[in-house]
Amino acid sequence: MFTLKSSQVFEKSKKSNVQVLPPVISSSFLLFSKFYSRNLSPVGDFPRRVSIGELLYQDSSNKILSPVNGLAFLNPQENNISLRIDGELNFKPTYEKKDYNINEIKSRLNDLGIVSLDFNCEPFSKFLEEFSGSKESLIVFSPLTAEGNYDYKSVILSKYKPEFDTFKKSLEKAFSNSKIFDFLIEKKVNYKYPDGLYELFLKKYCNVTQPNFINHNNILFIGPETLYYILQALYYNSPFHERLVSVNILNKKGKFEGETKYFNIKNGTNLTNFFQYFKSKYKYNYFTTNSLYNKEPVLEIGDDYIYNIYNHSSFYICETKNSSITEGICIDCGDCNYYCPVNANPKALLNINITDFKIDICINCGICTVFCPANIDFQNRIKKERGN
């Protein structure tokens, strides 16, 4: 299985085209009851006609909303809900500029299914509930996503700046004792791997000493992708039912071909025909969601694949399935320690006595693995040490 190198991310960023192409159309949609490790319960009677944003699954905190206007059918044996479009294809936003109080923000974001795309898709309203707003607390607007796939900062400032200003003022009013770090307007930060990881971002730019043990009571961290959907929900009444997805083409050498392309894809979309288009164009037979941070299976184009907006924001079309790299022997170059952003001494993981590895400050960014010329999988060793 391949993993991307940081140099490839930089190369991709230089070539990226921020144009969003027409939405991916599917004849059928499928929503599963499982949300990460939890099973959500279906809501309402089935079959029934539903509209975009209508509640279909929920548990005590999470919600899954209908991505289409159409007919919904419950399949209890398979624990899924199938949907068929029967009406307007896309959601029609209605603009409303309003100075919400904090309770109205929580309620509205909860109703529209807005989650934190920075923290395992937990409801964003949950973090607002946990946040204390004390004198020691921080509200952080980050301009960087972990993968750096899409420049949400530019989009927010060009299309949604008045809405962002209004939202920011609402938080300032609700949490008047908190210090706000606004890296979208007030502070300049350029993307550099792995700065987009919230742990490193907080340590490097906000002087948070233990970011890998983030205290949501004292830190309200809002990444740009999460902010993008917050603003659409609050001021355009848009539910979280689709997500902006990047598609990249990788040849057998693991090199990017052409520009990154972006599509809005609805939750539950069957992407089989979508991937077939790339197969016919590039003659490549495989795809994956693998990235710098995630080691995912490489799958064959042609099999059914149902997109889940809570899991992935990027796809890679691949020429080969098996481009796994065999670990070599450490050549004592020291690159793992040199590039470690928190000086955790990952090289100590190769010693018989590994107590010199500073596991408490390691943020598991994987940069030691990425830059190792011997292809040593430090990330796997770190997971074993942590018992993961």
C-alpha positions in Angstrom: 0.0 0.0 0.0 1.4 3.4 -0.9 1.7 6.4 1.4 2.2 9.9 0.2 5.4 11.8 0.7 5.4 15.4 1.9 7.1 16.5 -1.3 4.1 15.1 -3.2 1.8 17.2 -1.1 3.8 20.3 -1.9 3.8 19.4 -5.6 0.0 18.8 -5.5 -0.6 22.1 -3.8 1.3 24.0 -6.5 -0.7 22.4 -9.2 -4.1 22.5 -7.4 -7.0 24.0 -9.3 -9.5 25.5 -6.8 -12.4 25.3 -9.4 -15.3 23.3 -8.0 -16.7 21.1 -10.8 -20.4 20.1 -11.2 -21.8 17.9 -8.4 -21.5 14.1 -8.7 -24.9 12.7 -9.7 -26.0 9.3 -8.6 -29.2 7.4 -9.3 -29.4 6.0 -5.7 -28.1 6.9 -2.3 -27.5 4.7 0.8 -27.1 5.8 4.4 -25.8 3.4 7.0 -26.8 3.4 10.7 -23.2 3.1 11.9 -21.5 6.4 12.8 -17.9 5.6 13.6 -18.3 2.9 16.2 -21.9 3.7 17.2 -25.2 2.6 15.7 -27.7 5.4 15.2 -31.5 4.8 15.3 -33.8 5.6 12.3 -36.2 8.4 12.8 -39.8 8.5 11.6 -41.9 6.3 9.4 -40.7 4.6 6.3 -41.2 4.6 3.4 -41.8 8.4 3.1 -41.0 11.4 1.1 -38.0 13.4 2.5 -36.3 16.7 1.8 -32.7 17.8 2.0 -31.7 18.2 5.6 -34.5 16.1 7.1 -33.5 13.9 10.0 -33.1 10.2 9.2 -30.8 8.8 11.9 -29.8 10.0 15.3 -28.5 9.0 18.8 -28.0 11.1 21.9 -25.6 13.5 20.1 -25.1 12.7 16.4 -27.5 13.2 13.4 -27.5 12.0 9.8 -29.6 14.1 7.5 -31.2 13.4 4.1 -28.9 14.4 1.2 -31.7 14.5 -1.3 -35.3 15.5 -2.0 -37.0 12.2 -2.7 -38.2 8.9 -1.3 -36.6 7.1 1.7 -36.9 3.4 2.3 -35.7 1.7 5.5 -33.9 -1.7 5.2 -33.7 -3.0 8.8 -31.9 -6.2 7.9 -29.1 -4.3 6.3 -29.2 -1.4 8.8 -29.4 1.2 6.0 -31.8 3.7 4.4 -31.9 3.8 0.7 -33.0 7.0 -1.1 -34.2 7.9 -4.6 -34.2 11.4 -6.0 -37.7 12.7 -6.7 -37.6 16.4 -6.7 -35.1 19.3 -6.9 -31.5 17.9 -7.0 -29.7 20.6 -5.0 -30.3 22.5 -1.8 -31.5 26.1 -2.4 -29.9 28.3 0.3 -31.8 31.2 1.8 -29.5 34.0 3.0 -30.2 35.5 6.5 -27.7 37.7 8.2 -28.4 37.6 11.9 -26.6 38.3 15.2 -27.2 35.0 16.9 -26.7 34.6 20.6 -24.7 31.5 21.7 -27.8 29.4 22.5 -29.2 30.1 19.1 -25.9 29.1 17.5 -25.9 25.8 19.3 -29.4 25.0 18.4 -29.1 26.0 14.8 -25.9 24.1 14.2 -27.3 21.1 16.0 -30.5 21.1 13.9 -28.5 21.3 10.7 -26.1 18.5 11.6 -22.9 20.5 11.7 -19.9 18.6 13.1 -16.3 19.4 13.8 -14.3 18.0 10.9 -11.2 18.6 13.1 -12.3 16.2 15.9 -13.9 12.9 14.7 -17.1 14.6 13.5 -18.4 15.2 16.9 -21.3 17.7 16.9 -19.9 21.2 16.9 -22.6 22.3 19.4 -21.0 19.8 21.9 -17.7 21.8 21.9 -19.6 25.0 22.4 -21.3 23.4 25.4 -18.0 22.2 26.8 -16.2 25.5 26.3 -15.9 27.5 29.5 -14.9 30.9 28.1 -12.7 31.6 31.1 -9.8 34.1 31.2 -7.3 31.3 30.3 -9.4 30.0 27.4 -8.6 30.3 23.7 -10.8 30.5 20.6 -8.6 29.6 17.6 -9.5 30.1 14.0 -7.0 28.0 12.0 -6.5 28.6 8.2 -5.1 25.1 7.6 -6.7 21.7 7.0 -4.6 18.6 7.9 -4.1 17.6 4.2 -3.9 21.1 2.8 -6.1 20.0 -0.1 -8.3 23.0 -0.4 -7.8 26.7 0.3 -10.8 27.3 2.5 -9.3 30.4 3.9 -9.5 32.2 0.5 -13.0 31.0 -0.1 -14.2 32.2 3.3 -12.6 35.6 2.9 -13.8 36.1 -0.6 -17.3 34.8 -0.3 -18.2 34.7 3.4 -16.2 37.4 5.1 -19.3 39.4 6.4 -20.7 36.2 7.8 -17.3 35.3 9.4 -17.1 38.7 11.0 -20.7 38.3 12.4 -20.0 34.8 13.7 -16.7 35.9 15.3 -18.5 38.9 17.0 -21.1 36.5 18.3 -18.4 34.3 19.9 -16.6 37.4 21.3 -19.8 38.5 22.9 -20.6 35.1 24.3 -17.1 34.4 25.6 -15.8 37.9 26.4 -13.0 36.7 28.6 -11.5 34.4 26.0 -8.5 35.3 23.9 -9.2 34.9 20.1 -6.5 33.8 17.7 -7.7 34.7 14.3 -5.3 33.3 11.7 -7.7 33.9 8.8 -7.4 37.7 8.9 -5.2 38.9 11.7 -2.2 36.5 11.5 -0.5 35.1 8.4 0.3 31.4 8.2 1.3 29.5 5.0 0.6 25.8 4.7 3.5 23.6 5.6 3.2 19.9 6.4 2.3 19.0 9.1 1.2 22.4 10.4 -2.4 21.6 9.6 -2.7 19.1 12.4 -4.4 20.9 15.2 -1.9 19.5 17.8 1.1 21.1 16.0 -0.8 24.2 15.1 -1.7 24.9 18.7 1.8 24.3 19.9 3.6 26.2 17.1 1.4 29.2 16.7 -0.6 29.4 20.0 2.0 28.3 22.5 -0.1 25.5 23.9 2.3 23.2 25.7 0.4 19.9 25.6 -1.7 20.1 22.4 -2.1 16.3 22.1 -4.1 16.4 25.3 -6.4 19.3 24.2 -8.8 20.5 26.8 -12.0 21.4 25.0 -13.1 23.2 28.2 -10.3 25.8 27.6 -9.7 25.6 23.8 -12.3 26.1 21.1 -10.4 25.1 17.9 -12.1 25.8 14.6 -10.5 24.6 11.4 -11.3 26.3 8.1 -13.3 23.3 6.7 -15.5 23.2 9.8 -15.9 27.0 9.7 -16.9 26.8 6.0 -19.9 24.6 6.9 -20.7 26.6 10.1 -21.1 29.8 8.1 -23.2 28.1 5.4 -25.5 26.7 8.1 -25.9 29.8 10.2 -26.4 32.3 7.4 -27.6 30.2 4.4 -29.6 27.6 6.3 -27.6 24.8 4.7 -27.5 21.4 6.4 -24.4 19.2 6.4 -25.4 16.8 3.6 -22.6 17.0 1.1 -18.8 17.7 1.3 -16.2 19.2 -0.9 -13.9 16.3 -2.1 -10.6 16.4 -3.9 -9.6 13.9 -6.5 -6.0 13.3 -7.5 -4.4 11.0 -10.1 -1.4 9.0 -9.1 0.7 7.0 -11.6 2.7 3.8 -10.8 5.6 5.9 -9.6 3.4 7.6 -7.1 3.6 10.9 -8.9 0.7 13.2 -9.3 -0.7 13.8 -12.8 -2.4 17.1 -13.7 -4.3 19.3 -11.3 -6.3 18.4 -8.2 -10.0 18.5 -9.0 -12.8 19.3 -6.6 -16.4 18.0 -6.4 -19.3 18.5 -4.1 -20.5 14.9 -3.2 -23.6 14.1 -1.3 -23.6 11.8 1.6 -24.5 8.2 0.6 -23.6 8.7 -3.1 -22.6 5.5 -5.0 -19.3 6.5 -6.6 -19.0 3.4 -8.9 -19.8 5.3 -12.1 -17.8 8.3 -10.9 -14.7 6.2 -10.6 -15.4 4.4 -13.9 -15.1 7.8 -15.6 -11.5 8.2 -14.4 -10.8 4.6 -15.2 -11.8 5.1 -18.8 -9.9 8.4 -19.1 -6.6 7.4 -17.5 -6.8 3.6 -17.8 -6.1 3.2 -14.1 -7.9 0.5 -12.2 -7.6 1.4 -8.5 -8.5 4.1 -6.0 -7.9 4.8 -2.3 -8.5 7.4 0.4 -4.9 6.8 1.6 -3.0 9.9 2.6 -0.1 11.2 4.7 -2.0 10.4 7.9 -4.2 7.4 7.0 -3.2 4.0 5.7 -6.4 2.8 3.9 -6.9 -0.1 1.5 -6.4 0.3 -2.2 -9.6 -0.8 -3.9 -10.5 -1.8 -7.4 -12.6 0.5 -9.5 -15.9 -1.3 -10.4 -16.9 -2.4 -7.0 -19.8 -0.5 -5.3 -18.4 2.3 -3.1 -20.8 4.4 -1.0 -19.4 7.8 0.0 -19.6 8.8 3.7 -19.1 12.5 4.2 -18.0 11.9 7.8 -15.0 9.8 6.8 -13.1 11.3 3.8 -12.4 14.5 1.9 -10.1 13.2 -0.7 -9.7 10.3 -3.2 -6.7 9.1 -5.2 -7.0 7.3 -8.5 -4.1 4.8 -8.8 -2.3 3.1 -11.6 -1.2 0.2 -9.4 -2.6 -1.5 -6.3 0.5 -2.6 -4.6 3.1 0.1 -4.2 4.0 -0.9 -0.6 7.5 -0.1 0.5 9.7 -2.5 2.5 11.4 -1.2 5.5 15.1 -0.9 5.3 17.9 -0.6 7.9 18.4 2.7 9.7 21.3 4.5 8.1 21.7 6.8 11.1 21.0 10.0 9.1 19.0 11.6 11.9 16.3 12.9 9.6 13.5 11.6 11.8 14.8 13.7 14.7 15.7 16.7 12.6 12.2 17.0 11.1 10.3 16.1 14.3 8.3 19.3 15.0 8.1 18.7 18.8 11.6 17.2 19.4 10.1 13.9 20.6 13.3 12.0 19.6 11.6 9.3 17.4 15.0 7.7 16.6 15.0 6.3 20.2 12.2 4.0 19.0 14.9 2.0 17.2 16.9 1.4 20.3 16.6 -1.6 22.6 15.8 0.8 25.4 13.3 3.2 24.1 12.7 5.3 27.2 14.4 8.3 25.5 11.5 8.6 23.1 9.3 11.4 24.5 5.9 9.7 24.0 4.0 12.4 26.0 4.9 15.2 23.6 4.6 13.2 20.4 1.7 14.5 18.3 1.7 11.4 16.0 2.0 13.6 12.9 4.0 10.9 11.1 6.7 13.3 9.7 9.4 10.9 11.0 8.0 8.2 8.8 7.5 10.5 5.8 11.1 11.7 5.8 12.9 8.4 6.7 15.0 7.4 3.7 15.0 3.8 4.9 11.2 3.7 4.9 11.0 2.8 8.6 7.4 2.9 9.9 7.8 5.0 13.0 4.1 5.6 13.2 3.4 1.9 13.7 6.0 1.7 16.4 4.4 4.7 18.2 1.0 3.1 18.0 2.4 0.0 19.6 3.9 2.0 22.4 0.6 3.7 23.1 -1.2 0.4 23.0 -3.3 1.4 19.9 
